[in-house]
Amino acid sequence: MTRPAGVVFFGAMARILLLTPPFTQLNTPYPATAYLKGYLNGLGVEAAQADLGIEVVDAMLCASGVRAMFDEASPHPLLDERILYERAIDPVMRFLRGEDPTLARQLAQPGFLPVALDEVAEGDLEWAFGTMGIHDRAKHLSTRFLEQLSRFVVEAVDADFGFTRYAEQLGRCAYTFDALAERLAEAPSYVDRVMLPLLKRLMEEHRPEWVGLSIPFPGNLLGGLRIGQWLKAHHPEVRVVLGGGFANTELRSVRDPRLFDFVDFVTLDDGETPLRQLLDGGPYRRTFRRVGGEVQFEDTPSLPDVKLAEAGTPDYTGLRLGLYLDAIEQTNPMHTLWSDGRWNKMTLAHGCYWARCTFCDVSLDYIAVYEPVAARQLVDRIEELVAATGQTGFHFVDEAAPPSLLRALALELLKRGVVITWWTNINI
């Protein structure tokens, strides 16, 4: 049968569950799965998604979760204050999720939270928040409270824990698989034991034939491989594909076949075409797999990548947006952008208009191929996302946002009377 140009045929085995393993951000979803789901929607592929990082945080940071962590802990000074932490955690989480704003007046008072005074001096708080910045002051103290709890977990429960990374040092050793293999041969860690029942629930709910693992950073790798390990043991019929920023930079020359004990495929660079071809049974695009015990890279350059303008609007359906936390880690106003607020993440242009930075590999397609999206289409997507999420904050996640396009975008927003808050990074 001859396939018409541009037409993809999917059989009944196209249901896919897209997962972000622990951990990335507390305040907003990492957008990779939302981008892929938006694209797959246009192909008619049944796709679900979940951020296991925020779901693990939700399970750990509640009264019952904190109680379980203290029960599990090795000797630690914080054990003497466990009652304070068990009582405080639920109000703190409700406040940081915006569910109970009036708690700010209590949380902002010195001594209400067990935050060490030598870490947060009253004078520093007055300088940062004044006498009326009660809400932000309470966010900052609540964030410091969670940071102290995080240090306790690292020191007494699970040494690899971190709110925005998990066993990051293992991911940074991508040139050898030995350390990861040793860790994965060990019994699941505390974080794993929290995560795996959540994964089991997702598999029972969605019953996918495929699972896609988005690994943006080194701190997602161990969790992603632990997910793959569990799937191979309990759902060997499910095919597992790994991609994302970490694969794009660290796995471009992967040769160790042991990686494929945990996943079936590793894809590089823009994920839309490689994933589409996998779901359709080939031919493959920028894809590693194990054949006859050896790692094999398969690529069909004649298969074009999907232009950003044709990739669809990111779809956040399925992500539990109410679980994310508004945190203020540092009192520097600029730094709060990274952790405070539930931002809809969007890309204005594929690649980089600048492509001259010496620290960046500008030869890679996802950087070198610059393709801006028209301002009119960007504002269409903005309006769709506001309607879908109820949020008007946007973080444009381009490596270096193009100033000319930002100007055109601003003019289009003004023309339509669309009111949003947005921020981005530019090169100047």
N, C-alpha and C positions, 0 to 999 in steps of 0.2 A: 504494500500500500504506500503510495506517495503522500507525504505530509505537506499540506499547503503551507506556504511561507507564513511565518508568524503565528501559526496555530499550534497549540499544545494540547495533547490528549492526556487526560488523567483518568485512570481507572478507579476502582472502588478503594484502592489502597492509598488514598491521598490525604487522609486525616492526619494532622500534625499538631503536636503540642510544643510550643516554643517556650523555653525556660531560660531565665537568668539565674544562675546559681549564686549562693551567698559569696561575697557581699559587695554592693556598689555604693548606693546612696540611701540616706535615711529620708530625705525630703522629697524625692521625686523619682519616678521610674527611669532607668536607663532606656533609651528609646529604640534600641535595635529590634527587639521583638515587635514593637508597635509598627515600625517601618515595614518589616517583613509581613506582618499580618495585613496591613493596608494593601500591600502589593498582591498577596495571595487572595484577598477578597475579590480583586478584579479578575482573577483567574478562575473563580468559582471553587477554590480549594477551601475545605473546612479546616480552619485554623483556630486554635485556642492558645492562650498565653498566661504565664504567671511569673511573678518575681519571687522566687523562693527566698531571696535575701530578706525582704521586708516581712514575709510570712514567718520566717524563723525568728526575726526580731520580735514580732508580735507574740509568738509562743513563749519566748524567753522573758520578755519584759512585761510581765503581769504578775499579780500577787502569787498565783500558783507557780508560775515559772521561776520567779525569784526564790520562792520557798524551795523548789526542787534544786536550784543551783546551790543554795546554801547547804542543803542536805548532802549534796554531792561533793562539796568543797573539802580540800585538804586544810589543815590548820592555817588560819589567817586572822590578822587583827580585826578585820571588818566583821567577823562572825559575832563579835560582841555587840554589833549594832544591827543585827539582822532584822529585829522587829521594826526598827525605824525604816529600813529599806522596804520591807514587805508592806508596810502601811503606806509609804509614800509613792510607790511605783505606779499604782493605778491612777491617782490624781495627776501625777506628772504626765503620764501618757495621754490622759484625756485632754489635758491642757495643751500639750504640744501638737495634738491632732486637731485643735480648734473646737473641741466638743464642749469645753467648759471654761470660757474666757474669764469668768469672774474669779476663778482660782488664782489669777495673777496676783491679787492683793495679798494672799497668804504666801504664795510661793516666793514673792519678792522680799518678804520680811527676813532679816537675818535670823538664823537659827531654826527656821521652819524646816528646811531641808538639811540633812547631815552633810553639808559641804564644808570642807576644812577651811577655816578662816585664814590660814596661812597661804591658801591658794587664791582666794578671792577676797581681797582687802576691801573694806567698806569705802575707803577713799577712791579706789579704782572704779568701783561701781558708780559712785557719785559723778566722777569725771565722765564716764561713758554714757550714763543714762539720766543724769540730773535727778531731780526730786519727783518728776512727774512721768518719766519713761518707765512706768510700772510694768507694762506688758512685755517690753523687750528685756527689761531687767529680770523678770521672772523666767523668760525663755532662756536667758544666759545661765542663770543659776540652775535651772532644770537640766540644761545641757551638761553643765559641770557635774551635776548629780549622776547623770547617765555615764559620763566619762569615768567617774570614780567606780561605778559599778562595773564598767568594762574592764578597768584595771584589775579589779577583784577577780573577774572571770578568767583573765589571762594568767594571773598569779596563782589561782587556787582551783580552777575548774577545767579550762581548756586553753593551753598556752598559745594556740594558733588563732584564737578569737580576735576579731576586730570589727567595729561597726561598718567599716567601708572596705575591708579586705580580710581574707581568710587564708592563713598559711601562705602569705605572699612570698616568703623567702623560697618556697618550693617552686613556685611558678617562675621565679627569676632565674632558676637553674635549668632553663629549657635546653641547654646544650647537652644535658645528660638526663636520662629518664630514671636513673638509679634511685635517687632520693624519693621521687614520687612512687616508684614501684614498691619500695620498702614501706612507705607510709600506707599505701593502699592495701598492702598485705596484712597490716595491723587491724585490730578491732576498730570499729567506727568510734570516732571521738564524741565528746558530748554534743557538739554542734551537729555532727552527723546524725546522732540519735534523735535530735529534735527535728532535723530536716527530713529524714527518710519516711516517717509516717505521713508528713505533708505530701511528699511525692507519691506515696501509695494512694492517698486520697485523690490526688489529681488524676492519676492513671485510671482509677476506678470511675471517676466522674466523666472523663473525656474518651477513654478507650482508644488512644491514637495508634496508628500503625507506624508513625514516625515521631521521634522526639528531636527537636533542634535545640542545641545548647549554645547560647550566646556567651562567649568568653571575652569580655572587653579588656580585662586587666589580669595581671598575674594572680591577684587575690581571688579570682573566680575559678582558677584552674582546678585546684584540688576538689572543691565542691562539685564542679562539673564532672570530673572523672569518678567521684564517688557516686554520683547519680548514674553515670554510665555503668559502673560496676553493679549497682543494684538492679538496673534494668536488665543487664545480661543474665543475672541470676534468677530474676522473677518474671521477666517478659522477654525471653530470648528471641521471640518473633518480631519484636519492635526494632526498627532500624534507627540508629543514633547518628546524628551528624553534628559536628562541632565546627563553629566558625566564630568570627568576631575579631576585634582589634588585636587581641593577643596572638591569635593564629596568623593574622596578616603580617605581624612584625617578627614573631619568634618561631613560627613553625613552617617557614617558607622552604626549608630544606630538611624537613623531618625525615629520619631514616630508621628510627627504632620501631620495629614491628610491635613491640609490647604496648604501645599506645592504642593499637587497634584491638587489644583485649577489652577495651572499655567503650570504644566508639567504632562505628563502621566507616565513617567518612570524615575527612577534614577539608573544608573549603577555604579558599583565600579570596581576599578583596571583596568587592561588592557581592552581597549574598544572593541577590534576586535570581540571576540566571543560573548559577550553580545549583541552587535549591530547586528551581523549576525543573532543571534537567534530571536531578536525582529523583524527584517525584514522578517524573515521566519515564524513568528507566533508561536514560542516556540519550545521546552521547553526553559525556561529562564535560564540565567546564571548570577549570582550575580546582581539581579535586584529587586528594590523596585517598587511597584505599590499600588494603593488604591483599595481595594476590599471590598464592603459592608460598606464603610465609615471608614475602618481601613487600616492602612499601613501594607502591607504584603511583606516579603522578600522571593524571590524564587531563588533557586539555584539548578543546576544539575551538581554536581562535576564531573560526568563521561564525560562531554563535555570538551575536552582539550582546553587549551588556545593556541593561535597561536604563534608559535615560531618567534622571531624577524627575524631570517634568512628567514622565509617564509612569512613575512608580506608585502613584496613588497617595492619598492622605494617610498619615500615620493613624492607626486605630488602637486606642488604649482599652478597648472593651476586654473585660476579663481581668485586668489588673485592679487590685483592690486599693483604689486611690485613697480611701479613707484611712488607710493604715499609715500613711507617710507622715513624718514629723517635721514641724517647723522648728529648727534648732539654730541657736546662735552660739557658735563655738568660740569666736573671737569678737572683740568689741569693735574692731576695724569695720566701718560700714561697707567697704568694698568686699571684704571677705564674707560678709553675711549673705551675699548673693548666692554663694555656692551651697549653703546649707539651710537658708531660711526661705520658705515659699515653695509651693507646688507648681513648678514651671512646666508648661508644655514645651517639649524640645522639638525643634524643627531645623532642617538644613536649607539654606538659601540657594546653595550652588554645589554641584558635585566638584570635587577637587579644589585646588587652590589657585586663585588668580595671581598670586605672588610667585610661589614655587621657586624661591631663591634662598631660603634659609639653609644654612650649612648643616644644621642639626637634624634636618628632615630628609628622608629618602625620596627626593622629588621624581625619581624614575618610576615609582609605583603608579599604576593606573589610577588608583583611588585618590591620588594627589595630583598627578600630572595632567589628567584629562579634566579640564575645566569646562563645566557646563552649567551656567546660571539658569535659574527658573524665572520666568517673567513675573514682574511684580503683581500683575493682575491675578495670576494663578496662585501666587503665594498668599495673597489676601483671601482668595477663595478658600484655601486650606485653613488659614487662620480662623475664618468664620466657622468652618466646619468643626474645627477642634474646640472652639469656645462653646458651640452648641452641644458637642458630645461630652465635654468634661466639666462644663460650668466654670472653667478657670480662664482668666484673661491675662495671665502672666506667661511670657514666652522667653525661652533661652534659645537663641539661634546658635547651633553647635558647630558651625563651620570652623575649620582649623584657623582660618583668617577670613572673616567676613568681608566681601568686596564693598568698599565705600560707595561706589556708584550705584550698586544695587540697593544698598541701604537707603540711599537718597530716594531712589525710585519707589521703594517700599513705603517710606514715610509719606511721600506725596500721595500714593494710592490710598493709604490709610486715612489721610486727611480728606481726600476726595470723597471717600465713602462714609466718612464719619464714624469709622471703627476705632474704638478706644481700647487700647491694650497697654500693658507694661512689658517692655522687652529689654534684653541686654545681650551682648555678644562680645567676642574678642576680635580685634583688628590689628593689622600690622601698620605702624606709622614710622 
